[in-house]
Amino acid sequence: MGRLRTRVRPNIQKVFMVWLILLAALCLAACSTPDVLTEREGFVEVTGGKVWYRIVGSGSATPVILLHGGPGAASDYLKPLEKLAVDRPVIFYDQLGCGRSDRPADRTLWRIERFVEELSQVRAALKLKDVHLYGHSWGTMLAVDYMLTKPSGVKSLILASPCLSAKRWVEDANVLIAQLPRETQKVIRSHEKAGTTDSKEYEAAVSQYLERHVCRLNPWPEDLIRSFAMSNMDIYKIMWGPSEFYPTGDLKTYERVSRLHEIKAPILFTAGRYDEATPGATTWYHSHVPGSALLIFENSSHLAMFEEPEEYVRTLRKFMKRF
């Protein structure tokens, strides 16, 4: 019997060690996140030209389309949302006229109705039957107007740092401007009155506002700087105006609060505590949509994806996983 035990014990130990190695490998595979996500890019034909898109990730969960701000910015500043690709494909695209997309000279293209049509065309070209929709800043205007066309297959809607009432936006901006140094306020108002908002002095004053209420990080992230560099200020001025707080373009009369109840998809509203899309305004929008969710990021302004990146992505992931 002693001889038999000495022969069997090493075999048991060997099997046990193999089992431990396999278990560790399985745990590692289940718990780890791949360092490299799948990625592809290309162009889609839309009314007026071609728009550039990039799809990151290939997970089995419903894809999410990202609608960047501006109008006329580029999607680069949304790069932190690549982390959502752990679960699902994340679709970035530069709206026509900015970023890597075509820049046609036809000024009649810069209407919200055409951008709504463009979103439909991008979705159709990429065969996105079911999607989540994320809009940020101007992208929330675009998202809401798209949803009011009653598209099918939108599982949820995220309205991040929204502008759904131009009137309320200006009222809140006036309060925020009143908190700037007195000399800065004087510069802003004098140039707006004189029609000299293209002056360097006005731009410097606007920068103080942006540093408080758009991105409070110093220095600004490279992705944000690149997004500004690839923007199209002509579109911004035509549709909005010379600065965040002085709308003179077509969107200066934009009001959709009274129609928010028409949107049947689940909605998450988000804003930063120091956001130019103020917590008060965002809470007001939220109150018009029974059953919607709201989250204010306490250490952020307009770009919580940079200022509180981990909590921001975690919040979006948790919300989309519900639908």
C-alpha positions in Angstrom: 0.0 0.0 0.0 2.8 2.4 0.8 4.4 1.9 -2.6 1.0 2.5 -4.3 0.6 5.8 -2.4 4.0 7.1 -3.4 3.2 6.4 -7.1 -0.3 8.0 -7.1 0.4 11.2 -5.1 2.6 12.9 -7.8 -0.2 12.4 -10.4 -2.8 14.0 -8.2 -0.5 17.0 -7.6 0.2 17.3 -11.3 -3.6 17.3 -12.1 -4.2 19.8 -9.4 -1.5 22.2 -10.7 -2.9 22.0 -14.3 -6.4 22.7 -12.9 -5.1 25.8 -11.1 -3.3 27.1 -14.2 -6.4 26.7 -16.3 -8.6 28.4 -13.7 -6.2 31.3 -13.5 -6.2 31.6 -17.3 -10.0 31.7 -17.4 -10.2 34.3 -14.7 -7.6 36.5 -16.5 -9.5 36.2 -19.8 -12.8 37.1 -18.1 -11.5 40.0 -16.0 -9.1 41.7 -18.3 -9.8 44.3 -21.0 -8.1 44.0 -24.3 -5.4 46.7 -24.8 -6.3 47.1 -28.5 -9.8 47.5 -29.7 -10.9 46.9 -33.3 -11.2 50.0 -35.3 -12.3 50.9 -38.8 -13.0 54.2 -40.6 -14.3 55.5 -43.9 -16.7 58.0 -45.6 -20.4 58.1 -46.1 -22.2 60.0 -48.8 -24.7 62.5 -47.4 -26.6 65.5 -48.7 -23.8 68.0 -49.6 -20.8 65.8 -49.6 -19.0 63.0 -47.7 -18.7 62.7 -43.9 -15.9 60.8 -42.2 -16.7 58.1 -39.6 -14.8 55.9 -37.3 -16.1 52.8 -35.5 -14.3 51.5 -32.4 -15.0 48.2 -30.8 -17.0 45.2 -31.9 -18.8 44.1 -28.7 -22.2 42.4 -28.9 -24.1 45.2 -27.1 -26.2 47.8 -29.1 -23.9 50.4 -30.8 -23.9 54.0 -29.7 -23.7 56.9 -32.1 -21.9 60.1 -30.9 -23.1 63.5 -31.9 -20.4 66.1 -31.3 -20.9 69.7 -30.3 -20.4 72.9 -32.2 -22.0 73.3 -34.6 -18.9 73.1 -36.7 -16.6 71.4 -34.2 -14.9 68.0 -34.8 -15.5 64.7 -33.0 -11.9 64.5 -31.6 -12.8 65.8 -28.1 -15.2 62.8 -27.7 -12.2 60.4 -27.8 -12.5 59.6 -24.0 -15.7 57.8 -24.9 -13.7 55.1 -26.8 -13.8 53.3 -23.4 -17.5 52.5 -24.1 -16.2 50.2 -26.8 -15.4 47.5 -24.2 -19.2 46.7 -24.4 -20.3 47.8 -27.9 -19.3 49.5 -31.1 -18.9 53.3 -30.7 -19.5 55.3 -33.8 -17.8 58.7 -34.1 -18.4 60.9 -37.1 -17.4 64.5 -38.1 -20.5 66.3 -39.3 -20.4 67.8 -42.8 -18.2 70.9 -43.0 -15.7 70.1 -40.2 -13.0 67.7 -39.0 -12.1 65.2 -41.7 -15.4 65.5 -43.6 -15.9 67.5 -46.8 -16.2 71.3 -46.5 -18.6 72.4 -49.2 -18.9 76.2 -49.8 -22.7 76.1 -50.0 -24.0 78.1 -47.0 -27.5 76.8 -47.4 -26.3 73.4 -46.1 -25.9 74.7 -42.6 -29.4 74.1 -41.3 -30.5 71.8 -38.5 -32.9 70.0 -40.8 -30.0 69.0 -43.1 -28.0 67.7 -40.1 -31.0 65.6 -39.0 -31.1 64.2 -42.5 -27.3 63.6 -42.4 -27.7 61.5 -39.2 -30.3 59.3 -40.9 -28.1 58.9 -43.9 -25.1 57.9 -41.7 -27.2 55.4 -39.8 -28.6 53.9 -43.0 -25.2 53.6 -44.7 -23.7 51.8 -41.7 -26.7 49.6 -41.3 -27.4 50.5 -37.7 -30.8 49.0 -37.1 -30.7 49.4 -33.3 -28.7 52.2 -31.6 -28.2 54.2 -28.5 -27.8 58.0 -29.3 -25.5 60.3 -27.4 -25.6 64.0 -28.0 -23.3 66.6 -26.4 -24.0 70.4 -26.4 -25.1 71.3 -30.0 -25.4 67.5 -30.5 -28.3 67.5 -28.0 -30.2 69.9 -30.3 -29.5 67.6 -33.2 -30.4 64.5 -31.2 -33.8 65.9 -30.1 -34.8 67.1 -33.5 -33.8 63.7 -34.9 -35.9 62.0 -32.3 -38.9 64.2 -33.1 -38.9 62.6 -36.6 -39.9 59.3 -34.7 -37.0 57.1 -35.9 -37.2 53.4 -35.1 -34.6 51.4 -33.2 -33.3 54.0 -30.8 -32.9 52.1 -27.5 -31.9 55.2 -25.3 -30.9 58.8 -25.6 -28.2 60.6 -23.7 -28.4 64.4 -23.6 -25.1 65.6 -22.2 -24.7 69.3 -21.3 -27.8 70.1 -23.3 -29.0 73.3 -25.0 -32.7 72.8 -25.6 -33.8 76.4 -25.0 -31.7 79.2 -26.5 -33.5 81.7 -24.4 -32.7 79.8 -21.2 -29.1 79.4 -22.4 -28.6 83.1 -22.8 -30.3 83.9 -19.4 -27.9 81.5 -17.7 -24.9 82.8 -19.6 -25.7 86.4 -18.5 -25.6 85.1 -14.9 -22.2 83.4 -15.5 -20.8 86.5 -17.3 -21.7 88.6 -14.2 -19.4 86.4 -12.2 -16.4 87.3 -14.4 -14.0 90.2 -13.5 -15.7 93.6 -14.1 -13.2 94.6 -16.8 -13.9 91.3 -18.6 -17.6 92.0 -18.5 -17.0 95.4 -19.9 -14.9 94.1 -22.8 -17.6 91.5 -23.7 -20.5 93.9 -23.7 -18.7 96.8 -25.4 -17.6 94.6 -28.4 -21.0 93.0 -28.7 -22.6 96.4 -28.8 -20.1 97.7 -31.3 -20.2 94.6 -33.5 -16.5 94.0 -33.1 -16.7 90.4 -31.8 -13.9 89.4 -34.2 -11.4 91.4 -32.2 -8.5 89.8 -30.2 -9.7 91.6 -27.1 -13.2 90.0 -27.3 -11.6 86.5 -28.0 -9.4 86.9 -24.8 -12.5 87.8 -22.7 -14.4 84.8 -24.2 -11.4 82.6 -23.2 -11.9 83.5 -19.6 -15.5 82.3 -19.8 -14.5 79.0 -21.5 -11.8 78.3 -18.9 -14.5 78.5 -16.2 -17.5 76.9 -17.9 -16.3 74.7 -20.8 -13.1 73.0 -19.6 -11.5 73.8 -16.2 -8.4 71.7 -16.8 -5.0 73.5 -17.3 -3.6 72.8 -19.8 -6.5 71.7 -22.0 -6.3 68.1 -23.3 -4.7 67.6 -26.7 -7.9 66.0 -28.1 -9.8 69.1 -27.2 -7.2 71.4 -28.8 -7.2 69.3 -31.9 -11.0 69.4 -32.1 -10.9 73.2 -32.0 -8.2 73.3 -34.6 -10.3 71.2 -37.0 -13.5 73.1 -36.4 -15.3 75.3 -38.9 -16.1 78.7 -37.4 -18.1 79.7 -40.5 -20.7 77.1 -39.6 -20.6 78.1 -35.9 -21.2 81.7 -36.7 -24.0 81.0 -39.3 -25.9 78.7 -37.0 -25.0 80.0 -33.5 -23.0 83.2 -33.3 -19.5 84.7 -32.5 -19.4 83.2 -29.0 -21.0 80.6 -26.7 -23.1 83.3 -24.9 -24.0 85.6 -27.8 -26.3 83.7 -30.3 -27.0 85.7 -33.5 -27.5 82.8 -35.9 -30.5 80.6 -36.9 -30.4 78.7 -33.6 -30.9 81.8 -31.5 -34.7 80.9 -31.5 -34.3 77.2 -30.9 -36.9 76.0 -28.3 -37.8 72.4 -27.8 -38.6 72.0 -24.1 -42.4 71.9 -24.8 -41.9 68.9 -27.1 -39.6 66.8 -25.0 -42.6 64.7 -23.9 -43.0 63.4 -27.4 -39.7 61.4 -27.2 -40.5 57.9 -26.0 -37.0 56.5 -25.7 -35.4 56.4 -22.2 -33.4 59.6 -21.6 -30.4 60.4 -19.4 -29.6 64.1 -18.8 -26.1 65.1 -17.6 -24.3 68.3 -16.8 -21.4 69.6 -14.8 -21.7 71.7 -11.7 -19.9 74.5 -13.4 -21.3 73.9 -16.8 -22.5 76.6 -19.2 -25.3 74.2 -19.7 -26.2 74.9 -16.1 -27.5 72.3 -13.6 -30.6 74.4 -13.2 -31.4 74.4 -16.9 -30.6 70.7 -17.2 -32.8 69.9 -14.2 -35.6 71.9 -15.9 -35.4 69.9 -19.1 -35.4 66.7 -17.0 -38.6 67.8 -15.3 -40.4 67.8 -18.6 -39.7 64.1 -19.3 -41.3 61.8 -16.7 -39.2 58.8 -16.0 -36.0 60.3 -17.3 -32.7 60.2 -15.4 -30.4 63.1 -14.3 -26.9 63.2 -13.1 -24.8 66.3 -12.2 -21.0 65.8 -12.2 -19.8 67.8 -9.2 -16.3 68.5 -10.3 -16.9 69.3 -14.0 -18.0 72.0 -16.3 -19.0 71.4 -20.0 -16.6 68.6 -20.7 -17.0 66.0 -17.9 -15.6 63.4 -20.2 -12.2 65.0 -19.5 -12.8 66.4 -16.0 -14.2 63.2 -14.5 -13.5 60.6 -17.1 -13.9 57.4 -15.1 -17.2 58.4 -13.5 -18.5 59.8 -16.7 -17.9 56.6 -18.7 -19.1 54.5 -15.9 -22.4 56.4 -15.8 -23.0 56.1 -19.5 -22.2 52.4 -19.5 -24.5 51.7 -16.6 -27.4 53.6 -18.2 -27.1 52.0 -21.7 -26.8 48.5 -20.2 -30.3 48.9 -18.9 -31.8 48.9 -22.4 
